[in-house]
């Protein structure tokens, strides 16, 4: 009997515990089915990227679609600015003079609301907080000027090996025409790849990585998206992006992308892009929150 049991155990070791992978495949199929079902509730085009950042396991939906990013592109902009800080070309403590002409009153801008007349000196650190954490459109374009424009940011991101992303228009340029926002596009795997690079901390210095993750975690925007259905006080470093709604009631972009820290020590990168939908904001929020929760439940097992 002992010999028989030993042979069973040995066979299990040699085959790599065949029953476990089968169970894992079934669970991943369940995740696929769940996210596919959730995505259909928004009546638009939904792109999803999920990666468990330790194992590298991934899931994608509509991976080749070019989704308009809107303000999600402020995350790669932040990386590009901090890269210049690490190279010594910029400093977080340096002051940038902001004039009234730099502050368009007809766009989302907490800085303009606080200083409507402009004429202030503000640190680069605070410009990054306004841009990444508060999603200020005016400070975003000030940062673009500081690093030589969107195409320099695009070149930097492409040099990281992240190719399926296009950053070519400022916030001011996007505001001029509905169609311009579609020129700033990203495929879900590219944004996942960029989040992975940030998490690894290999491109930016440790201090720059920690700073960017901090201001992405402290953002008050999009609390009902990736964070919406997760346990209270879950740490999520993320960047949202939202378009307006056109005269046909269509929202071009409603997005969230970030890194979720789980109690079991896992880190999940989640990207959810919702495009060309007539669904109301509550439904859009819920779809992103449900996608995030499905990922949470899967990686909690």
DRENMAR-260303 format. One record per residue: x, y, z of N, C-alpha, C in turn. Coordinates in steps of 0.001 Angstrom, whole numbers, plus 500000, padded with zeros to 6 digits. Example, Ala and Ser with C-alpha at 12.3 -4.5 7.8 and 13.67 -1.06 7.14 Angstrom:
BEGIN
513190494310507800512300495500507800513200496700507800512850497750507080513670498940507140512900500030507870
//
This chain:
BEGIN
500826498789500000500000500000500000500858501259500000501943501257500823502818502417500886503487502653499535503884501548498880504524501667497574503545502245496568502276501834496638501244502320495716501025503825495895500940504266497164500746505689497446501943506495496961503154505942497184504366506631496748504363506820495236503925505763494507503895505841493048502906506901492573501775507017493269500788508040492916501359509446493116502060509640494267502652510933494545503740511264493540504564510253493213505635510465492245505062510827490878504006510119490473503379510407489184502808511825489162502269512259490298501715513606490375502805514659490216503961514417490847505071515350490732505587515420489305505730514258488676506261514208487310505335514916486336504037514748486497503078515371485572502785516821485917503360517289487034503158518702487402501777518950487956501179517944488642499844518104489216498848518552488152498528517637487263497719517944486091496379518580486427495820518224487596494490518755487917494524520254488214495642520772488731495713522183489064495664523084487832496466522805486793496351523636485604494972523620484977494301522441485000492955522368484435492006523296485185492153523308486515491320524184487326491641525643487027492927525941486852493346527307486550492795527765485200492830526891484218492288527220482895490795527501482992490097526704483780488654526902483952488365528257484586489175528632485566488974529920486225489254531079485273490289530931484441490593532001483496489506532111482431488962530970482002487835530992481066486646531728481683486457531517482991485367532191483706485592533703483730486857534122483922487186535544483905486908536136482526487331535429481488487075535883480117485575536085479885484803535081480268483357535139480044482719536281480827483185536475482049482633537523482899482905538906482314484151539159481903484502540471481363483817540707480018483709539674479214483017539813477934481558540191478154480931539570479151479537539874479470479387541295480010480283541690480911480238543031481491480392544097480411481323543876479497481628544886478477480442545171477567479574544196477394478428544376476499477346545265477100477421545520478401476394546311479065476492547798478759477614548237478193477830549654477979477445550090476560477192549135475676476766549432474306477747550372473595479003549989473645480048550733472964481207549788472712482377550341472457483567549533472274484382549578473556484662548412474107485371548325475381486702547613475178487762548237475664489078547619475636489529547335477053490074546149477271490494545749478614491897545155478544492700545525479516493995544891479714494171544601481189494595543390481509494839543003482896496155542233482944497024542583483881498261541822484073498543541664485563498818540431485971499334540193487319500834540435487215501327541467487894502646542006487587503807541145488074503552540161488917504627539258489331504761538084488366503651537464488029503694536289487148503729536675485679503207537873485361503123538299483970501909537766483241501009537085483956499797536568483326498936537735482842498421537632481614497664538734481031496311538287480495495433539269480379494134539101479725493862540373478942493360540221477706493039541393476892491703541218476175491032542322475991489817542385475187489981543545474207489718543283472928489900544294471879491306544894471927492290544019471974493678544430472185494256545247471040493720545117469834494288545831468684493552547125468359492487547422469110491714548639468838492471549860469349492415550947468600493082552189468980492089553088469724492183553075471038491238553816471867491739555236472148490873556241472044491275557595472443491535557632473947492682558201474326493082558165475738492467559265476578492232560449475957491931561636476742492994561795477847492621562100479072493615562474480087494477561322480598494199560115480201495108559023480571496513559315480062496626560122478987497959560406478445498799561289479376498181561817480426498936562596481406499841561704482260499546560413482300500427559459482983501749559298482221501750558970480923503030558929480209503717560288480143502948561385480103503557562710480166504326562861481479503731562430482580504405562498483876505706561703483876505686560526483247506907559727483146507985560471482361507584561108481254508544561825480415509167563003481167508356563734481916508869564865482690509843564375483757509479563331484467510337562814485540511617562195484988511568561691483766512795561215483125513772562379482942513238563549482572514085564728482427514623565189483783513833565001484826514309565298486186515468564375486546515316563099486254516374562127486570517659562422485806517533562980484607518707563303483795519343564629484209518714565346485138519246566611485612518884567800484753518011567592483749517614568688482871516504569538483494515763568928484402514716569626485139514863569294486616514219570093487461514217569834488902512808569996489435512423569122490349511085569230490932510901570535491690511993571116492150511907572348492942511973573613492092512288573477490793512390574675489969511022575318489797511038576644489653509799577407489517509520577710488048508269577560487667507828577890486309506831579037486427507074580080485647506167581228485692504940580960484825503774581184485393502506580949484695501792582290484517501504582617483268500812583864482961499315583621482806498569584695482701497121584578482489496836583894481159497695584145480165497504583530478849497687582014478883498397581512479887498602580072480019497368579363480581496409580128481085495286579545481815493968579792481086493609578860480255492334578925479542491191578709480537490268579671480669489174579515481631488091578544481163488131578152479885487079577309479326487493575836479243488308575403480177488705573999480229488809573589481686488922572280481934489047571808483317490419572218483853490421573069484884491688573572485408491534574088486835491797573227487816491773573681489216492745574840489474493879574862488750494838575957488951494234577285488488493545577276487345492934578505486839491846578995487771491106578071488354490047578464489285490640579112490540491812578623490952492458579161492151493183580472491853493771580564490651494531581766490273494055582255488904492844582808488801492273583177487500493092584225486741493888585018487458494696586055486804496099585562486463496403584324486841497733583806486560498798584575487307499910584882486625501014585647487196501512585024488502501848583759488454502380583077489620503557582201489226504390581926490201505497580984490036505141579720490792505203578593490098504796577325490679505889576287490436506109575425491403507165574426491264506759573355490263507757572736489674507492571622488764506777570499489500507131570300490752506461569273491566504951569520491595504569570782491861503141571097491945502468571038490578503179571384489525502616571248488177502280569791487882503151568891488303502886567461488098501687566994488925501566567506490134500422567131490968499125567628490331499121568880489882497931569403489219497590568587487967498623568197487218498392567524485936497975566079486112498733565310486887498494563868487004497422563556488032497493564214489175496552563900490247495207564604490083495242565878489686494006566663489550493539566775488107494324566258487164493983566208485734493753567581485127494533568549485558494417569925485064494884570001483612494029570518482737494372570591481314495365571706480994495285572822481721496224573913481478497642573542481895497784572961483079499128572582483532499689571459482674498823570618482139499250569577481210499977570191480023499384571220479437499984571831478254501233572634478594501298573165479825502530573821480274503664572801480344503362571607480843504379570550480902504790570090479506503828570002478602504173569642477224505187570640476649504942571932476877505880572954476386507261572754477003507272572394478268508533572262478998509405571138478445508781570098477901509557568951477386509599568924475865509158570012475226509297570092473779508115569603472980506959569417473625505746569052472902505386567578472972504140567257472585503653565873472651504529564874471897505069565280470763505838564321469957507126563892470656507690564754471498508853564350472291508457563333473357507274563522473927506769562526474886506526561205474170505943561280472991505676560080472194506974559335471880508004560078471493509301559476471177509894558793472405509808559445473554510314558859474805509610557543475112508288557530475005507529556309475304507873555211474307507989555536473034508361554543472026509755553985472286510658554830472785512011554368473093512045553400474273510980553390475066510854552409476150510438551039475607510105550994474324509629549754473713508124549654473649507449550728474060505984550767474023505587551452472718505200550677471739505006551195470387503561551528470041502600550786470583501210550923470151500472552002470937501064553191470898500511554363471575500907555575470737500043556581470709500305557756469886499910558997470670500892559864470959500660561097471704501130562243470826500196562958470206500576563982469225499856565312469417498824565356470254498026566581470391497927567004471850497988568307472079497832568858473423496358568909473802496100569276475055494714569464475491494062570599474696494790571678474470494231572806473717493879572396472297494718571567471688494452571102470322493258570163470290493127569301471303491970568403471344490668569172471501490737570302472197489527571091472447488999571772471193489830571896470171489434572604468952488491571804468068488602570471468114487799569633467227487581568267467856486364567754467716486002566442468268486938565344467768487329565415466512488106564334465908489556564282466378490074565406466905491490565439467288491788564461468423490836564247469317491088563342470449491437561932469988490976561550468818491244560202468318492679560047467808493397561168467689494805561075467278495702560700468452495212560914469674495921560459470883495328559118471296495887558042470734495275556734470946496242555757471609495669554686472121496480553637472745495746552313472631496488551243472371495936549892472452496129549370473873495169548602474410495258548157475806496592547513476205497199546631475377498481546036475799499586547066475995499553548163475232500588549185475367500496549888476717499274550206477153499124550863478449499485549901479582499142548630479432499562547629480414501086547564480474501722547571479323503185547525479253503801548728479962503204549906479778503723551109480411503555551067481929502421550566482392502207550400483839503208549403484422503497548356483671504471547353484109505860547973484237506235548797483266507532549471483308507630550364484541506558551111484823506547551963486012506686551119487274505936550035487353505957549181488538507339548573488766508019548213487692509348547625487812510375548626488324510143549905488088511048550936488571512399550935487895512444550436486657513728550315485976514057551499485073513048552261484688513319553386483796513513554677484566512660554922485528512789556102486365513561555768487633514120556786488263514798556585489542513791556140490600514293555638491701513399555188492776512548556344493290513165557522493456512412558664493991511347559138493002511675559141491699510695559562490700509556558557490580509890557259490650508859556218490603507914556363491781508466556534492967507644556666494174506763557911494107507309559002493580506537560247493488505371560097492527505627559505491366504555559346490386503468558411490904503853557307491507502866556385492076502070557064493190502728557912493967502059558614495061500972559543494544501298560351493523500294561308493059499206560605492238499507559439491675498468558648491007497553557977492029498094557669493199497297557054494259496410558076494958496903559299495082496178560330495827495152561084494985495023560719493703494074561433492848492637561298493345491877562393493316490466562324493701489549561996492525490123561809491328489288561572490146488945560095489995487810559828489366487439558470488991487287557479490128486767557914491241486654557022492402485646555899492182484763556053491194483763555018490926484173554094489776485395554225489301485842553389488179486620552184488707487919552107488509488666550936488977488447550709490473488382551769491250488234551639492701486805551353493142485845551539492235484437551603492613483890550459493428484261549220493089483716548045493782484783547269494553485950547854494700487006547192495463486830547474496956487404546652497810487281546893499254487768548286499632487137548857500635487485550201501081488966550286501438489581551405501080490989551686501359491960550851500521491469550194499474492375549507498558493265550540497873494566550252497829495511551174497199495482550996495689495151552075494987495098552063493528495813553297492999496888553092492246497588554194491573497070554231490141496335555273489776495654555236488477495520556613487856495184556609486568494913557852485843493675557658484982492732558556485141491486558510484380491573559397483143490590559236482283490467560108481118489031560086480641488501561273480313487102561352479891486931562421478829486140562086477825485777563081476816484448563709477195484051564688476429482698565194476561481748564293475782480517564758475641479502564040474873479098564901473689479043564307472496478730565111471318477224565331471175476829566005470104475413566354469936474520565144469660475122563994469426474367562757469248474297561932470531474835562491471608474810561807472893475875560738473035476930560810472223477982559795472246479198560299473015479669559494473938480916559764474648482041559013473939483092559743473541484189559128472781485124558329473667485329558775474909486315558129475772485905558236477236485979557111477908485705557059479342486605555961479891487724556358480522488825555430480746489361555450482173490075554406482495490857554361483729491964553335483533493142553654484075494281552744483956495131552869485209495446551730485829496229551831487051496697550507487602497315550581488769497879549419489441497189549248490787496651548067491012495936547737492245496837546890493131496979547295494393497737546514495375496768545647496156496999544325496136496082543391496784496616542931498139495744542509499045496175542071500376497083540847500344496973540027499296497788538813499215499170539052498626499518540327498437500846540655497931500940540768496422499862540518495729499869540627494275499600542073493846500095542392492660499835543692492054499191543442490699498061544099490460497349543916489201497316545245488444497807545229487217497630546381486328496314546193485593495479547212485616494162547150484976493990548358484065493590548100482841493268549151481884491853548912481382491031549941481448489667549842480926489390551079480084489206550871478786488880551936477846487455551709477340486585552706477488485219552638476978485060553741475945484703553363474722484668554345473638483368554277472845482978555436472326481815555549471432480572554886472018480193555385473174479030554827473855478001555909474153476726555506474118475639556409474487475182556158475924475827555226476607475448554913477992475718556107478904474927556228479964475130557338480891476365557091481755476781558138482478478029558057483254477968556980484327476840556816484963476716555803486005476956554410485442476427554141484251476629552833483613478087552646483221478707553697482689480120553608482302481002553339483519480735554077484597481463553845485843481335552389486287480107551907486273479823550569486778480520549494485955480539549655484650481204548664483800482691548578484129483352549728484274484772549708484631484968549111486019484108549474486961484213548939488326484011547428488349483078546927487549482815545486487511483969544720486862484585545306485850485756544682485236486886544577486267487104545665486987488137545678488021487843544651489115486579544557489508486210543607490565486388542165490091486081541915488844486276540555488297487747540169488357488631541116488044490072540857488131490496540625489576489954541431490476490251541290491904489846539898492407488637539492492077488153538175492534488983537046491970489384537165490701490193536123490055491550535983490735492188537094491026493543537036491616493530536921493130492328536902493727492208536649495164492175535147495464492003534325494446491873532881494666493200532243494996
//
